[in-house]
């Protein structure tokens, strides 16, 4: 059970970035959907931590491949209504772009929180908050994700409540696991996690075309192969500093959350302009990231594998 609290922390971060930061119409979701969403994010968090521990991820390129698995599975199991609204364009902009990028951010934030290394967040929090405020303000005007603009109280309540849960889970996760293998799933847990994700994909089948199902599952399998080829039995990993999990003080976490929400409130309250300039930059960022990260990761990890196999004379 202790390991599930740590997995729950990552799940809370993933829910925050994909539902609240990307604002995939959280206010428009029926209340009955949220428990199912929470369980789905817990399954994804458990899966990602299992891969990170099992394959001993050690650098940013492996972490990007892991984030890619998240973006692809999230788009199929939890958010196909928005992520697959206009394929194939949204494969690049929303699946490989937005959801993968924020998933990468959630993984980095998990590593920083559980290692109590949050110094860099004092600058990142207000910047990310300001971008969030701009994004949510412009969504109904320039996209089809939501029809109505989110009011400032709704924005702050949604963000504040989710961040409060993340802070609580961060404190509860302290010292819960001691070794990497504590984060790997047992066979019965693997069956439960994969079965749940499969059921969620089936439940969302009306929003998923056959082309999207085949392409995104194939890409998720490809990302898994990248991780599998990079696995090692020893050596440093990204999770070493998080074993056992640590956490900054509650005051520090609350201050960072306050900076984030305050910057978002200021950006959201600025006079709205019909010119999509700032908003277009964010869309361009998601699209560029979606087009670039997978070829880059494939090239870097491929060259690394080739060199390793050459040294071992296994080619």
C-alpha positions as CSV (number, residue, x, y, z in Angstrom):
1,X,0.0,0.0,0.0
2,X,2.9,2.4,0.7
3,X,4.1,2.2,-2.9
4,X,0.6,3.1,-4.1
5,X,0.8,6.4,-2.2
6,X,3.9,7.3,-4.2
7,X,2.2,6.2,-7.4
8,X,-0.8,8.4,-6.3
9,X,1.5,11.4,-6.1
10,X,2.5,11.0,-9.7
11,X,-1.1,10.3,-10.6
12,X,-2.1,13.6,-9.0
13,X,0.5,15.5,-10.9
14,X,-0.6,13.9,-14.2
15,X,-4.2,14.7,-13.5
16,X,-3.2,18.3,-12.7
17,X,-1.2,18.9,-15.9
18,X,-3.6,17.2,-18.4
19,X,-7.0,18.1,-16.9
20,X,-6.3,21.5,-15.2
21,X,-3.2,23.0,-17.0
22,X,-4.4,21.9,-20.5
23,X,-7.9,22.6,-19.3
24,X,-9.6,19.7,-21.2
25,X,-13.0,21.1,-20.1
26,X,-12.8,20.0,-16.5
27,X,-15.8,22.2,-15.6
28,X,-17.9,20.5,-18.3
29,X,-17.2,17.0,-17.1
30,X,-20.1,15.3,-15.2
31,X,-19.1,14.6,-11.6
32,X,-19.5,10.9,-12.1
33,X,-16.6,10.9,-14.5
34,X,-14.0,12.2,-11.9
35,X,-13.7,8.9,-9.9
36,X,-13.1,7.0,-13.1
37,X,-10.6,9.6,-14.2
38,X,-8.7,9.4,-10.9
39,X,-8.4,5.7,-11.1
40,X,-7.2,6.0,-14.7
41,X,-4.5,8.5,-13.8
42,X,-3.5,6.2,-10.9
43,X,-3.1,3.3,-13.4
44,X,-1.0,5.5,-15.7
45,X,1.1,6.7,-12.8
46,X,1.8,3.1,-11.6
47,X,2.7,2.1,-15.2
48,X,5.1,5.0,-15.7
49,X,6.9,4.4,-12.3
50,X,7.1,0.7,-13.1
51,X,8.9,1.4,-16.4
52,X,11.1,4.0,-14.8
53,X,12.2,1.6,-12.1
54,X,12.3,-1.6,-14.2
55,X,14.4,-0.2,-17.0
56,X,16.4,2.1,-14.7
57,X,15.8,5.3,-16.6
58,X,18.9,7.6,-16.4
59,X,18.6,10.6,-18.7
60,X,16.2,13.1,-20.3
61,X,15.9,11.1,-23.5
62,X,14.6,8.1,-21.7
63,X,12.3,10.3,-19.7
64,X,10.9,11.8,-22.9
65,X,10.1,8.3,-24.2
66,X,8.3,7.6,-21.0
67,X,6.4,10.8,-21.3
68,X,5.5,9.7,-24.9
69,X,3.9,6.6,-23.5
70,X,1.9,8.7,-21.2
71,X,0.7,11.1,-23.8
72,X,-0.3,8.3,-26.2
73,X,-2.2,6.3,-23.5
74,X,-3.8,9.3,-22.0
75,X,-5.2,10.4,-25.4
76,X,-6.7,7.0,-25.9
77,X,-8.0,6.1,-22.4
78,X,-8.8,9.4,-20.8
79,X,-9.1,12.3,-23.2
80,X,-9.9,11.1,-26.7
81,X,-12.8,13.6,-27.0
82,X,-10.3,16.5,-27.3
83,X,-7.0,14.8,-28.2
84,X,-8.4,13.0,-31.2
85,X,-10.9,15.6,-32.3
86,X,-9.2,16.3,-35.7
87,X,-6.8,13.6,-36.7
88,X,-4.2,13.4,-38.0
89,X,-3.4,17.0,-37.1
90,X,-4.1,16.5,-33.4
91,X,-1.8,13.5,-33.3
92,X,1.0,16.0,-33.5
93,X,-0.4,19.0,-31.7
94,X,-2.3,17.4,-28.8
95,X,-1.2,13.7,-28.4
96,X,2.6,13.9,-29.2
97,X,2.6,17.6,-28.4
98,X,0.5,18.9,-25.5
99,X,-0.2,15.8,-23.5
100,X,3.4,14.4,-23.9
101,X,5.0,17.8,-23.0
102,X,2.9,18.3,-19.9
103,X,3.4,14.6,-19.0
104,X,7.2,15.2,-19.3
105,X,6.8,18.2,-17.0
106,X,4.8,16.2,-14.4
107,X,7.6,13.5,-14.4
108,X,10.2,16.2,-13.8
109,X,8.1,17.7,-11.1
110,X,7.7,14.3,-9.4
111,X,11.5,13.9,-9.4
112,X,12.1,17.3,-8.0
113,X,9.4,17.0,-5.3
114,X,10.5,13.5,-4.1
115,X,14.1,14.5,-4.0
116,X,13.2,17.9,-2.2
117,X,15.1,19.8,-4.9
118,X,12.7,22.6,-5.7
119,X,15.1,25.6,-6.0
120,X,14.5,25.9,-9.7
121,X,10.7,26.0,-9.2
122,X,10.8,29.5,-7.7
123,X,11.3,30.9,-11.2
124,X,9.4,28.2,-13.1
125,X,6.3,28.4,-11.0
126,X,5.2,32.0,-11.8
127,X,6.3,31.6,-15.5
128,X,4.2,28.4,-15.9
129,X,1.3,30.0,-14.0
130,X,1.3,33.0,-16.4
131,X,1.3,30.7,-19.5
132,X,-1.5,28.7,-17.9
133,X,-3.6,31.9,-17.4
134,X,-3.1,32.9,-21.1
135,X,-3.8,29.4,-22.3
136,X,-7.1,29.0,-20.4
137,X,-8.3,32.5,-21.3
138,X,-7.8,32.0,-25.0
139,X,-9.0,28.4,-25.4
140,X,-12.7,29.1,-26.3
141,X,-11.7,31.8,-28.8
142,X,-9.1,29.9,-30.7
143,X,-9.8,26.2,-30.2
144,X,-12.8,23.8,-30.0
145,X,-11.7,22.2,-26.7
146,X,-14.1,24.3,-24.6
147,X,-17.0,26.6,-25.7
148,X,-17.1,28.9,-22.6
149,X,-14.2,30.8,-21.1
150,X,-13.3,29.7,-17.6
151,X,-13.9,32.5,-15.0
152,X,-11.1,33.4,-12.7
153,X,-12.8,31.9,-9.6
154,X,-13.3,28.6,-11.4
155,X,-9.7,28.7,-12.6
156,X,-8.3,29.3,-9.1
157,X,-10.6,26.8,-7.3
158,X,-9.8,24.0,-9.8
159,X,-6.1,24.8,-9.6
160,X,-6.0,25.3,-5.9
161,X,-7.9,22.2,-5.0
162,X,-5.8,20.0,-7.3
163,X,-2.5,21.5,-6.0
164,X,-3.7,21.0,-2.4
165,X,-4.2,17.3,-3.1
166,X,-0.7,17.1,-4.7
167,X,0.9,18.8,-1.7
168,X,-0.9,16.4,0.7
169,X,0.2,13.4,-1.3
170,X,3.7,14.8,-1.4
171,X,3.8,14.9,2.3
172,X,2.2,11.4,2.7
173,X,4.7,9.9,0.3
174,X,7.8,10.7,2.4
175,X,9.7,7.5,3.2
176,X,7.1,5.2,1.8
177,X,9.4,3.2,-0.4
178,X,13.1,2.4,0.0
179,X,14.2,0.7,-3.2
180,X,13.5,0.9,-6.9
181,X,12.0,-2.5,-7.0
182,X,9.3,-1.3,-4.6
183,X,7.9,0.7,-7.5
184,X,7.7,-2.2,-9.9
185,X,4.3,-3.8,-10.3
186,X,3.6,-7.4,-9.3
187,X,2.0,-9.7,-12.0
188,X,-1.5,-9.3,-10.5
189,X,-1.0,-5.5,-10.4
190,X,0.2,-5.5,-14.0
191,X,-3.0,-7.4,-15.0
192,X,-5.2,-4.9,-13.1
193,X,-3.5,-1.8,-14.5
194,X,-3.5,-3.0,-18.1
195,X,-7.0,-4.3,-17.8
196,X,-8.3,-1.0,-16.4
197,X,-6.6,1.0,-19.2
198,X,-8.1,-1.4,-21.8
199,X,-11.6,-1.0,-20.3
200,X,-11.2,2.8,-20.4
201,X,-10.2,2.6,-24.1
202,X,-13.3,0.5,-24.8
203,X,-15.5,2.9,-22.9
204,X,-14.2,5.8,-25.0
205,X,-14.4,3.7,-28.3
206,X,-17.0,6.1,-29.8
207,X,-14.3,8.9,-29.8
208,X,-11.5,6.7,-31.2
209,X,-11.2,5.9,-34.8
210,X,-9.5,2.6,-35.9
211,X,-6.6,4.6,-37.4
212,X,-6.0,6.4,-34.1
213,X,-6.2,3.2,-32.2
214,X,-3.7,1.4,-34.3
215,X,-1.3,4.3,-34.8
216,X,-1.2,5.4,-31.2
217,X,-0.9,1.9,-29.8
218,X,1.9,1.2,-32.3
219,X,3.8,4.4,-31.2
220,X,3.3,3.5,-27.5
221,X,4.8,0.1,-28.2
222,X,7.7,1.7,-30.1
223,X,8.4,4.0,-27.1
224,X,8.3,1.0,-24.8
225,X,10.9,-0.8,-27.1
226,X,13.1,2.3,-26.8
227,X,13.0,1.9,-23.0
228,X,13.5,-1.9,-23.2
229,X,16.6,-1.6,-25.3
230,X,18.1,0.9,-22.8
231,X,17.5,-1.2,-19.7
232,X,20.5,-1.9,-17.4
233,X,21.0,-4.1,-14.4
234,X,23.1,-1.5,-12.5
235,X,24.2,2.1,-12.6
236,X,22.7,5.4,-11.6
237,X,19.1,6.2,-12.3
238,X,16.9,9.3,-12.3
239,X,15.0,7.9,-9.3
240,X,18.1,7.4,-7.0
241,X,17.7,10.8,-5.3
242,X,14.0,9.9,-4.6
243,X,14.8,6.7,-2.8
244,X,13.3,7.0,-0.2
245,X,10.9,9.9,-1.2
246,X,11.5,13.2,0.5
247,X,9.5,16.4,0.3
248,X,10.0,20.1,0.9
249,X,8.2,21.7,3.8
250,X,4.5,22.4,3.5
251,X,5.2,26.1,3.7
252,X,7.6,25.9,0.7
253,X,5.1,23.9,-1.3
254,X,2.2,26.3,-0.4
255,X,4.4,29.3,-1.4
256,X,5.2,27.7,-4.8
257,X,1.5,27.0,-5.4
258,X,0.6,30.5,-4.4
259,X,3.2,31.9,-6.9
260,X,1.8,29.7,-9.6
261,X,-1.9,30.6,-9.0
262,X,-1.1,34.3,-8.5
263,X,0.7,34.6,-11.8
264,X,-2.1,32.7,-13.5
265,X,-4.7,35.1,-12.0
266,X,-2.7,38.1,-13.3
267,X,-2.3,36.7,-16.8
268,X,-6.0,35.6,-16.9
269,X,-7.1,39.1,-15.8
270,X,-5.2,41.0,-18.5
271,X,-7.4,42.7,-21.2
272,X,-8.3,40.0,-23.8
273,X,-7.2,40.8,-27.3
274,X,-8.6,39.2,-30.5
275,X,-5.1,38.9,-31.8
276,X,-4.1,35.3,-31.2
277,X,-0.4,36.1,-31.0
278,X,0.6,34.9,-27.5
279,X,-1.8,32.0,-27.7
280,X,-0.5,31.0,-31.1
281,X,3.0,30.8,-29.7
282,X,1.8,28.2,-27.2
283,X,0.1,26.2,-30.0
284,X,3.2,26.4,-32.0
285,X,5.3,25.2,-29.1
286,X,3.1,22.1,-28.7
287,X,3.1,21.4,-32.4
288,X,6.9,21.8,-32.7
289,X,7.5,19.6,-29.7
290,X,5.2,17.0,-31.0
291,X,7.0,16.8,-34.4
292,X,10.5,16.9,-33.0
293,X,10.8,14.9,-29.8
294,X,10.2,11.3,-31.1
295,X,12.7,11.5,-34.0
296,X,15.3,13.1,-31.7
297,X,14.9,10.5,-29.0
298,X,15.0,7.7,-31.6
299,X,18.2,9.0,-33.0
300,X,20.0,9.5,-29.7
301,X,18.9,6.2,-28.1
302,X,19.5,4.4,-31.4
303,X,23.1,5.6,-31.7
304,X,23.6,4.8,-28.0
305,X,22.4,1.2,-28.5
306,X,24.5,0.8,-31.6
307,X,27.6,1.8,-29.8
308,X,26.9,-0.4,-26.8
309,X,26.2,-3.4,-29.0
310,X,29.3,-2.7,-31.1
311,X,31.5,-2.6,-27.9
312,X,30.0,-6.0,-26.9
313,X,30.5,-7.3,-30.5
314,X,26.9,-8.4,-30.7
315,X,26.1,-6.9,-34.1
